[in-house]
Amino acid sequence: LQNQNVNFAFIKATEGSSHVDESIRRNLSRAAETDIKISAYHFFSFDSAGETQADNFISTVGKDEIELPPVVDIEYYADKQQNKPSQEETEAILLPLLEKLEKNYGKKPVIYTTLSVYLRYIKGNFEDYPLWIRSVNFEPDLINWKFWQYCDHGELSGYKGDEKYIDLNVYNGSMEDFEKEFITPEAS
């Protein structure tokens, strides 16, 4: 993948308060053998406490295993689009999750989300967190995003995951901007 102009990758690690992705150890280990800058993401649950969700991620992904900030993926699942949790309920879960991850990793987590979830829960409430927006039909140029998932059916040589396709993303800036903003210099 690194020979195909892949500069960064976000690997699924956890969901909710107890689920751990069965491939996380292998994926982190293999990614560490490349020059690709890596991080891991947590799939947010509207149904469990933010603190226990953070504990699940922290116990799964060591500080020294990721170079980029951790990511919290918040999007609708199951019946949540039809039965939307309130903004207050969501904030009461999301805020402690983000704060605990930031305290542990020393970096403000990135929030990955869809446009509808962004408009309902993130906009105006979590604007100081880097935003990774999923919008496969058009560029979200009216939103201040750091990462943009522009494709959910990408194909790259060397990818052998369970899913047929992989998500493709871009960073909103130069490689110099990316390194300055997200890569912590090694201690000398």
Secondary structure, DSSP 8 states (H G I E B T S, - for coil): -GGGT--EEEEEEEETTTEE-TTHHHHHHHHHTSS-EEEEEEE--TTS-HHHHHHHHHHHS-GGG-SS--EEEE---TTTTTS---HHHHHHHHHHHHHHHHHHHSS--EEEEEHHHIIIIITTTSTTS-EEEE-SSS--TTS--SEEEEEEEE--TT---SSS-EEEEEESS-HHHHHHHH------
